[in-house]
Amino acid sequence: MTSPQWRKSSRSSDGTSGKCVEVARLDNAIGLRDSKAPGGSHLSLTAEDFAKLIASAKRDELGLR
């Protein structure tokens, strides 16, 4: 297995103090981790569940505001 390529939004430096979620394609999942703790643990979601999470966030259904 090769090391995952973690990516974050190009907007993560726009007033966020660099606080961002990073994502990476893993062998059989999508990984999510805190950009401030790259050596820490990460969450793994199936591609289907990741797509559902993104769709819910876009519809503002997560109650985060």
PyMOL Python script that loads the backbone (N, CA, C, O; Angstrom):
from pymol import cmd

cmd.read_pdbstr("""\
ATOM      1  N   MET A   1       0.845  -1.190   0.000  1.00  0.00           N
ATOM      2  CA  MET A   1       0.000   0.000   0.000  1.00  0.00           C
ATOM      3  C   MET A   1       0.886   1.247   0.000  1.00  0.00           C
ATOM      4  O   MET A   1       1.853   1.329   0.757  1.00  0.00           O
ATOM      5  N   THR A   2       0.555   2.195  -0.837  1.00  0.00           N
ATOM      6  CA  THR A   2       1.285   3.463  -0.865  1.00  0.00           C
ATOM      7  C   THR A   2       0.679   4.412   0.168  1.00  0.00           C
ATOM      8  O   THR A   2      -0.464   4.239   0.591  1.00  0.00           O
ATOM      9  N   SER A   3       1.444   5.394   0.560  1.00  0.00           N
ATOM     10  CA  SER A   3       0.943   6.378   1.525  1.00  0.00           C
ATOM     11  C   SER A   3      -0.161   7.203   0.883  1.00  0.00           C
ATOM     12  O   SER A   3      -0.032   7.624  -0.267  1.00  0.00           O
ATOM     13  N   PRO A   4      -1.245   7.439   1.615  1.00  0.00           N
ATOM     14  CA  PRO A   4      -2.332   8.245   1.054  1.00  0.00           C
ATOM     15  C   PRO A   4      -1.890   9.684   0.831  1.00  0.00           C
ATOM     16  O   PRO A   4      -1.043  10.201   1.559  1.00  0.00           O
ATOM     17  N   GLN A   5      -2.459  10.318  -0.164  1.00  0.00           N
ATOM     18  CA  GLN A   5      -2.201  11.733  -0.427  1.00  0.00           C
ATOM     19  C   GLN A   5      -3.332  12.538   0.198  1.00  0.00           C
ATOM     20  O   GLN A   5      -4.427  12.633  -0.358  1.00  0.00           O
ATOM     21  N   TRP A   6      -3.055  13.111   1.351  1.00  0.00           N
ATOM     22  CA  TRP A   6      -4.050  13.903   2.062  1.00  0.00           C
ATOM     23  C   TRP A   6      -4.178  15.267   1.404  1.00  0.00           C
ATOM     24  O   TRP A   6      -3.181  15.894   1.045  1.00  0.00           O
ATOM     25  N   ARG A   7      -5.420  15.718   1.249  1.00  0.00           N
ATOM     26  CA  ARG A   7      -5.693  17.001   0.596  1.00  0.00           C
ATOM     27  C   ARG A   7      -6.650  17.814   1.455  1.00  0.00           C
ATOM     28  O   ARG A   7      -7.485  17.273   2.179  1.00  0.00           O
ATOM     29  N   LYS A   8      -6.499  19.136   1.351  1.00  0.00           N
ATOM     30  CA  LYS A   8      -7.440  20.018   2.030  1.00  0.00           C
ATOM     31  C   LYS A   8      -7.808  21.158   1.098  1.00  0.00           C
ATOM     32  O   LYS A   8      -7.162  21.375   0.072  1.00  0.00           O
ATOM     33  N   SER A   9      -8.828  21.863   1.458  1.00  0.00           N
ATOM     34  CA  SER A   9      -9.328  22.956   0.634  1.00  0.00           C
ATOM     35  C   SER A   9      -8.272  24.034   0.446  1.00  0.00           C
ATOM     36  O   SER A   9      -7.515  24.346   1.365  1.00  0.00           O
ATOM     37  N   SER A  10      -8.233  24.591  -0.741  1.00  0.00           N
ATOM     38  CA  SER A  10      -7.335  25.721  -0.992  1.00  0.00           C
ATOM     39  C   SER A  10      -7.785  26.951  -0.208  1.00  0.00           C
ATOM     40  O   SER A  10      -7.018  27.902  -0.056  1.00  0.00           O
ATOM     41  N   ARG A  11      -9.005  26.943   0.284  1.00  0.00           N
ATOM     42  CA  ARG A  11      -9.537  28.054   1.081  1.00  0.00           C
ATOM     43  C   ARG A  11      -9.246  27.892   2.572  1.00  0.00           C
ATOM     44  O   ARG A  11      -9.685  28.716   3.374  1.00  0.00           O
ATOM     45  N   SER A  12      -8.527  26.863   2.950  1.00  0.00           N
ATOM     46  CA  SER A  12      -8.314  26.593   4.373  1.00  0.00           C
ATOM     47  C   SER A  12      -7.505  27.667   5.078  1.00  0.00           C
ATOM     48  O   SER A  12      -7.485  27.708   6.308  1.00  0.00           O
ATOM     49  N   SER A  13      -6.845  28.529   4.336  1.00  0.00           N
ATOM     50  CA  SER A  13      -6.072  29.600   4.972  1.00  0.00           C
ATOM     51  C   SER A  13      -6.839  30.918   5.016  1.00  0.00           C
ATOM     52  O   SER A  13      -6.320  31.913   5.522  1.00  0.00           O
ATOM     53  N   ASP A  14      -8.046  30.940   4.503  1.00  0.00           N
ATOM     54  CA  ASP A  14      -8.853  32.170   4.466  1.00  0.00           C
ATOM     55  C   ASP A  14      -9.569  32.403   5.795  1.00  0.00           C
ATOM     56  O   ASP A  14     -10.769  32.150   5.911  1.00  0.00           O
ATOM     57  N   GLY A  15      -8.830  32.887   6.798  1.00  0.00           N
ATOM     58  CA  GLY A  15      -9.449  33.211   8.074  1.00  0.00           C
ATOM     59  C   GLY A  15      -9.792  32.022   8.943  1.00  0.00           C
ATOM     60  O   GLY A  15     -10.533  32.174   9.914  1.00  0.00           O
ATOM     61  N   THR A  16      -9.285  30.853   8.635  1.00  0.00           N
ATOM     62  CA  THR A  16      -9.590  29.667   9.437  1.00  0.00           C
ATOM     63  C   THR A  16      -8.443  29.274  10.346  1.00  0.00           C
ATOM     64  O   THR A  16      -8.537  28.271  11.053  1.00  0.00           O
ATOM     65  N   SER A  17      -7.374  30.032  10.346  1.00  0.00           N
ATOM     66  CA  SER A  17      -6.164  29.710  11.115  1.00  0.00           C
ATOM     67  C   SER A  17      -5.614  28.342  10.730  1.00  0.00           C
ATOM     68  O   SER A  17      -4.955  27.686  11.536  1.00  0.00           O
ATOM     69  N   GLY A  18      -5.881  27.916   9.512  1.00  0.00           N
ATOM     70  CA  GLY A  18      -5.383  26.636   9.037  1.00  0.00           C
ATOM     71  C   GLY A  18      -6.161  25.442   9.545  1.00  0.00           C
ATOM     72  O   GLY A  18      -5.782  24.300   9.285  1.00  0.00           O
ATOM     73  N   LYS A  19      -7.252  25.689  10.271  1.00  0.00           N
ATOM     74  CA  LYS A  19      -8.062  24.588  10.796  1.00  0.00           C
ATOM     75  C   LYS A  19      -8.894  24.024   9.656  1.00  0.00           C
ATOM     76  O   LYS A  19      -9.726  24.719   9.074  1.00  0.00           O
ATOM     77  N   CYS A  20      -8.662  22.784   9.352  1.00  0.00           N
ATOM     78  CA  CYS A  20      -9.332  22.210   8.195  1.00  0.00           C
ATOM     79  C   CYS A  20      -9.391  20.697   8.321  1.00  0.00           C
ATOM     80  O   CYS A  20      -8.626  20.087   9.069  1.00  0.00           O
ATOM     81  N   VAL A  21     -10.295  20.117   7.592  1.00  0.00           N
ATOM     82  CA  VAL A  21     -10.371  18.668   7.475  1.00  0.00           C
ATOM     83  C   VAL A  21      -9.633  18.278   6.208  1.00  0.00           C
ATOM     84  O   VAL A  21      -9.804  18.907   5.164  1.00  0.00           O
ATOM     85  N   GLU A  22      -8.816  17.246   6.301  1.00  0.00           N
ATOM     86  CA  GLU A  22      -8.125  16.716   5.130  1.00  0.00           C
ATOM     87  C   GLU A  22      -8.795  15.411   4.726  1.00  0.00           C
ATOM     88  O   GLU A  22      -9.299  14.677   5.576  1.00  0.00           O
ATOM     89  N   VAL A  23      -8.800  15.127   3.440  1.00  0.00           N
ATOM     90  CA  VAL A  23      -9.370  13.885   2.930  1.00  0.00           C
ATOM     91  C   VAL A  23      -8.337  13.161   2.075  1.00  0.00           C
ATOM     92  O   VAL A  23      -7.448  13.779   1.488  1.00  0.00           O
ATOM     93  N   ALA A  24      -8.472  11.844   2.016  1.00  0.00           N
ATOM     94  CA  ALA A  24      -7.580  11.034   1.181  1.00  0.00           C
ATOM     95  C   ALA A  24      -8.313   9.782   0.732  1.00  0.00           C
ATOM     96  O   ALA A  24      -9.157   9.243   1.448  1.00  0.00           O
ATOM     97  N   ARG A  25      -7.974   9.337  -0.457  1.00  0.00           N
ATOM     98  CA  ARG A  25      -8.502   8.062  -0.936  1.00  0.00           C
ATOM     99  C   ARG A  25      -7.639   6.965  -0.317  1.00  0.00           C
ATOM    100  O   ARG A  25      -6.423   6.941  -0.507  1.00  0.00           O
ATOM    101  N   LEU A  26      -8.269   6.067   0.418  1.00  0.00           N
ATOM    102  CA  LEU A  26      -7.587   4.928   1.009  1.00  0.00           C
ATOM    103  C   LEU A  26      -7.887   3.703   0.155  1.00  0.00           C
ATOM    104  O   LEU A  26      -8.590   3.813  -0.849  1.00  0.00           O
ATOM    105  N   ASP A  27      -7.370   2.546   0.536  1.00  0.00           N
ATOM    106  CA  ASP A  27      -7.579   1.346  -0.281  1.00  0.00           C
ATOM    107  C   ASP A  27      -9.053   1.079  -0.569  1.00  0.00           C
ATOM    108  O   ASP A  27      -9.434   0.898  -1.725  1.00  0.00           O
ATOM    109  N   ASN A  28      -9.881   1.052   0.466  1.00  0.00           N
ATOM    110  CA  ASN A  28     -11.298   0.735   0.284  1.00  0.00           C
ATOM    111  C   ASN A  28     -12.211   1.753   0.948  1.00  0.00           C
ATOM    112  O   ASN A  28     -13.349   1.439   1.296  1.00  0.00           O
ATOM    113  N   ALA A  29     -11.715   2.968   1.122  1.00  0.00           N
ATOM    114  CA  ALA A  29     -12.496   3.967   1.847  1.00  0.00           C
ATOM    115  C   ALA A  29     -11.978   5.367   1.531  1.00  0.00           C
ATOM    116  O   ALA A  29     -10.999   5.547   0.806  1.00  0.00           O
ATOM    117  N   ILE A  30     -12.668   6.344   2.101  1.00  0.00           N
ATOM    118  CA  ILE A  30     -12.224   7.732   2.075  1.00  0.00           C
ATOM    119  C   ILE A  30     -11.838   8.075   3.510  1.00  0.00           C
ATOM    120  O   ILE A  30     -12.621   7.858   4.435  1.00  0.00           O
ATOM    121  N   GLY A  31     -10.636   8.610   3.697  1.00  0.00           N
ATOM    122  CA  GLY A  31     -10.173   8.975   5.027  1.00  0.00           C
ATOM    123  C   GLY A  31     -10.391  10.447   5.298  1.00  0.00           C
ATOM    124  O   GLY A  31     -10.269  11.278   4.397  1.00  0.00           O
ATOM    125  N   LEU A  32     -10.715  10.771   6.539  1.00  0.00           N
ATOM    126  CA  LEU A  32     -10.898  12.149   6.998  1.00  0.00           C
ATOM    127  C   LEU A  32     -10.042  12.337   8.241  1.00  0.00           C
ATOM    128  O   LEU A  32     -10.052  11.488   9.132  1.00  0.00           O
ATOM    129  N   ARG A  33      -9.296  13.443   8.312  1.00  0.00           N
ATOM    130  CA  ARG A  33      -8.482  13.709   9.496  1.00  0.00           C
ATOM    131  C   ARG A  33      -8.385  15.208   9.742  1.00  0.00           C
ATOM    132  O   ARG A  33      -8.699  16.018   8.870  1.00  0.00           O
ATOM    133  N   ASP A  34      -7.947  15.561  10.937  1.00  0.00           N
ATOM    134  CA  ASP A  34      -7.749  16.949  11.343  1.00  0.00           C
ATOM    135  C   ASP A  34      -6.397  17.417  10.822  1.00  0.00           C
ATOM    136  O   ASP A  34      -5.376  16.788  11.096  1.00  0.00           O
ATOM    137  N   SER A  35      -6.383  18.507  10.080  1.00  0.00           N
ATOM    138  CA  SER A  35      -5.125  19.006   9.519  1.00  0.00           C
ATOM    139  C   SER A  35      -4.159  19.478  10.606  1.00  0.00           C
ATOM    140  O   SER A  35      -2.952  19.544  10.373  1.00  0.00           O
ATOM    141  N   LYS A  36      -4.676  19.805  11.785  1.00  0.00           N
ATOM    142  CA  LYS A  36      -3.820  20.241  12.889  1.00  0.00           C
ATOM    143  C   LYS A  36      -3.164  19.057  13.601  1.00  0.00           C
ATOM    144  O   LYS A  36      -2.243  19.252  14.394  1.00  0.00           O
ATOM    145  N   ALA A  37      -3.624  17.836  13.330  1.00  0.00           N
ATOM    146  CA  ALA A  37      -3.072  16.638  13.974  1.00  0.00           C
ATOM    147  C   ALA A  37      -2.871  15.541  12.932  1.00  0.00           C
ATOM    148  O   ALA A  37      -3.486  14.479  13.036  1.00  0.00           O
ATOM    149  N   PRO A  38      -2.026  15.775  11.934  1.00  0.00           N
ATOM    150  CA  PRO A  38      -1.881  14.804  10.849  1.00  0.00           C
ATOM    151  C   PRO A  38      -1.342  13.447  11.288  1.00  0.00           C
ATOM    152  O   PRO A  38      -1.540  12.453  10.589  1.00  0.00           O
ATOM    153  N   GLY A  39      -0.670  13.389  12.425  1.00  0.00           N
ATOM    154  CA  GLY A  39      -0.165  12.110  12.914  1.00  0.00           C
ATOM    155  C   GLY A  39      -1.163  11.361  13.770  1.00  0.00           C
ATOM    156  O   GLY A  39      -0.897  10.243  14.210  1.00  0.00           O
ATOM    157  N   GLY A  40      -2.313  11.975  14.008  1.00  0.00           N
ATOM    158  CA  GLY A  40      -3.341  11.354  14.839  1.00  0.00           C
ATOM    159  C   GLY A  40      -4.183  10.364  14.051  1.00  0.00           C
ATOM    160  O   GLY A  40      -3.857   9.994  12.923  1.00  0.00           O
ATOM    161  N   SER A  41      -5.250   9.957  14.663  1.00  0.00           N
ATOM    162  CA  SER A  41      -6.131   8.986  14.014  1.00  0.00           C
ATOM    163  C   SER A  41      -6.989   9.671  12.942  1.00  0.00           C
ATOM    164  O   SER A  41      -7.030  10.898  12.847  1.00  0.00           O
ATOM    165  N   HIS A  42      -7.660   8.859  12.153  1.00  0.00           N
ATOM    166  CA  HIS A  42      -8.549   9.388  11.122  1.00  0.00           C
ATOM    167  C   HIS A  42      -9.821   8.559  11.078  1.00  0.00           C
ATOM    168  O   HIS A  42      -9.867   7.439  11.588  1.00  0.00           O
ATOM    169  N   LEU A  43     -10.832   9.112  10.475  1.00  0.00           N
ATOM    170  CA  LEU A  43     -12.083   8.401  10.230  1.00  0.00           C
ATOM    171  C   LEU A  43     -12.029   7.806   8.838  1.00  0.00           C
ATOM    172  O   LEU A  43     -11.430   8.384   7.931  1.00  0.00           O
ATOM    173  N   SER A  44     -12.647   6.665   8.669  1.00  0.00           N
ATOM    174  CA  SER A  44     -12.752   6.046   7.346  1.00  0.00           C
ATOM    175  C   SER A  44     -14.222   5.869   7.007  1.00  0.00           C
ATOM    176  O   SER A  44     -14.988   5.317   7.798  1.00  0.00           O
ATOM    177  N   LEU A  45     -14.611   6.334   5.838  1.00  0.00           N
ATOM    178  CA  LEU A  45     -15.982   6.191   5.353  1.00  0.00           C
ATOM    179  C   LEU A  45     -15.958   5.511   3.994  1.00  0.00           C
ATOM    180  O   LEU A  45     -15.006   5.663   3.227  1.00  0.00           O
ATOM    181  N   THR A  46     -17.007   4.765   3.704  1.00  0.00           N
ATOM    182  CA  THR A  46     -17.130   4.238   2.350  1.00  0.00           C
ATOM    183  C   THR A  46     -17.344   5.419   1.414  1.00  0.00           C
ATOM    184  O   THR A  46     -17.748   6.495   1.854  1.00  0.00           O
ATOM    185  N   ALA A  47     -17.081   5.230   0.151  1.00  0.00           N
ATOM    186  CA  ALA A  47     -17.294   6.306  -0.820  1.00  0.00           C
ATOM    187  C   ALA A  47     -18.756   6.747  -0.807  1.00  0.00           C
ATOM    188  O   ALA A  47     -19.052   7.935  -0.943  1.00  0.00           O
ATOM    189  N   GLU A  48     -19.665   5.792  -0.645  1.00  0.00           N
ATOM    190  CA  GLU A  48     -21.097   6.116  -0.610  1.00  0.00           C
ATOM    191  C   GLU A  48     -21.437   6.977   0.611  1.00  0.00           C
ATOM    192  O   GLU A  48     -22.156   7.969   0.490  1.00  0.00           O
ATOM    193  N   ASP A  49     -20.924   6.600   1.780  1.00  0.00           N
ATOM    194  CA  ASP A  49     -21.196   7.377   2.988  1.00  0.00           C
ATOM    195  C   ASP A  49     -20.537   8.755   2.934  1.00  0.00           C
ATOM    196  O   ASP A  49     -21.102   9.729   3.432  1.00  0.00           O
ATOM    197  N   PHE A  50     -19.355   8.844   2.337  1.00  0.00           N
ATOM    198  CA  PHE A  50     -18.692  10.138   2.177  1.00  0.00           C
ATOM    199  C   PHE A  50     -19.539  11.048   1.288  1.00  0.00           C
ATOM    200  O   PHE A  50     -19.711  12.228   1.593  1.00  0.00           O
ATOM    201  N   ALA A  51     -20.061  10.509   0.202  1.00  0.00           N
ATOM    202  CA  ALA A  51     -20.917  11.296  -0.694  1.00  0.00           C
ATOM    203  C   ALA A  51     -22.169  11.778   0.037  1.00  0.00           C
ATOM    204  O   ALA A  51     -22.607  12.910  -0.165  1.00  0.00           O
ATOM    205  N   LYS A  52     -22.748  10.925   0.884  1.00  0.00           N
ATOM    206  CA  LYS A  52     -23.922  11.321   1.665  1.00  0.00           C
ATOM    207  C   LYS A  52     -23.572  12.431   2.653  1.00  0.00           C
ATOM    208  O   LYS A  52     -24.350  13.367   2.834  1.00  0.00           O
ATOM    209  N   LEU A  53     -22.409  12.332   3.291  1.00  0.00           N
ATOM    210  CA  LEU A  53     -21.966  13.362   4.230  1.00  0.00           C
ATOM    211  C   LEU A  53     -21.818  14.706   3.529  1.00  0.00           C
ATOM    212  O   LEU A  53     -22.287  15.727   4.032  1.00  0.00           O
ATOM    213  N   ILE A  54     -21.174  14.710   2.381  1.00  0.00           N
ATOM    214  CA  ILE A  54     -20.975  15.953   1.629  1.00  0.00           C
ATOM    215  C   ILE A  54     -22.317  16.532   1.186  1.00  0.00           C
ATOM    216  O   ILE A  54     -22.534  17.740   1.285  1.00  0.00           O
ATOM    217  N   ALA A  55     -23.213  15.682   0.701  1.00  0.00           N
ATOM    218  CA  ALA A  55     -24.532  16.155   0.271  1.00  0.00           C
ATOM    219  C   ALA A  55     -25.299  16.761   1.442  1.00  0.00           C
ATOM    220  O   ALA A  55     -25.946  17.797   1.286  1.00  0.00           O
ATOM    221  N   SER A  56     -25.235  16.129   2.612  1.00  0.00           N
ATOM    222  CA  SER A  56     -25.916  16.664   3.797  1.00  0.00           C
ATOM    223  C   SER A  56     -25.321  18.001   4.218  1.00  0.00           C
ATOM    224  O   SER A  56     -26.050  18.913   4.607  1.00  0.00           O
ATOM    225  N   ALA A  57     -24.008  18.120   4.143  1.00  0.00           N
ATOM    226  CA  ALA A  57     -23.349  19.382   4.495  1.00  0.00           C
ATOM    227  C   ALA A  57     -23.766  20.487   3.534  1.00  0.00           C
ATOM    228  O   ALA A  57     -24.021  21.614   3.958  1.00  0.00           O
ATOM    229  N   LYS A  58     -23.836  20.179   2.256  1.00  0.00           N
ATOM    230  CA  LYS A  58     -24.242  21.178   1.264  1.00  0.00           C
ATOM    231  C   LYS A  58     -25.673  21.646   1.487  1.00  0.00           C
ATOM    232  O   LYS A  58     -26.002  22.798   1.203  1.00  0.00           O
ATOM    233  N   ARG A  59     -26.527  20.757   1.996  1.00  0.00           N
ATOM    234  CA  ARG A  59     -27.923  21.119   2.267  1.00  0.00           C
ATOM    235  C   ARG A  59     -28.090  21.698   3.676  1.00  0.00           C
ATOM    236  O   ARG A  59     -29.209  21.986   4.100  1.00  0.00           O
ATOM    237  N   ASP A  60     -26.972  21.870   4.402  1.00  0.00           N
ATOM    238  CA  ASP A  60     -26.974  22.421   5.762  1.00  0.00           C
ATOM    239  C   ASP A  60     -27.841  21.590   6.701  1.00  0.00           C
ATOM    240  O   ASP A  60     -28.576  22.142   7.520  1.00  0.00           O
ATOM    241  N   GLU A  61     -27.760  20.277   6.588  1.00  0.00           N
ATOM    242  CA  GLU A  61     -28.557  19.374   7.417  1.00  0.00           C
ATOM    243  C   GLU A  61     -27.798  18.849   8.637  1.00  0.00           C
ATOM    244  O   GLU A  61     -28.328  18.019   9.375  1.00  0.00           O
ATOM    245  N   LEU A  62     -26.590  19.309   8.858  1.00  0.00           N
ATOM    246  CA  LEU A  62     -25.783  18.753   9.942  1.00  0.00           C
ATOM    247  C   LEU A  62     -25.901  19.540  11.246  1.00  0.00           C
ATOM    248  O   LEU A  62     -25.368  19.117  12.272  1.00  0.00           O
ATOM    249  N   GLY A  63     -26.585  20.666  11.219  1.00  0.00           N
ATOM    250  CA  GLY A  63     -26.779  21.463  12.423  1.00  0.00           C
ATOM    251  C   GLY A  63     -25.489  22.017  12.997  1.00  0.00           C
ATOM    252  O   GLY A  63     -25.326  22.077  14.216  1.00  0.00           O
ATOM    253  N   LEU A  64     -24.573  22.421  12.136  1.00  0.00           N
ATOM    254  CA  LEU A  64     -23.271  22.898  12.585  1.00  0.00           C
ATOM    255  C   LEU A  64     -23.188  24.408  12.716  1.00  0.00           C
ATOM    256  O   LEU A  64     -22.154  24.925  13.140  1.00  0.00           O
ATOM    257  N   ARG A  65     -24.216  25.111  12.373  1.00  0.00           N
ATOM    258  CA  ARG A  65     -24.173  26.585  12.460  1.00  0.00           C
ATOM    259  C   ARG A  65     -24.893  27.069  13.674  1.00  0.00           C
ATOM    260  O   ARG A  65     -24.961  28.275  13.913  1.00  0.00           O
TER     261      ARG A  65
END
""", "prot")
cmd.dss("prot")
cmd.show_as("cartoon", "prot")
cmd.util.cbc("prot")
cmd.orient("prot")
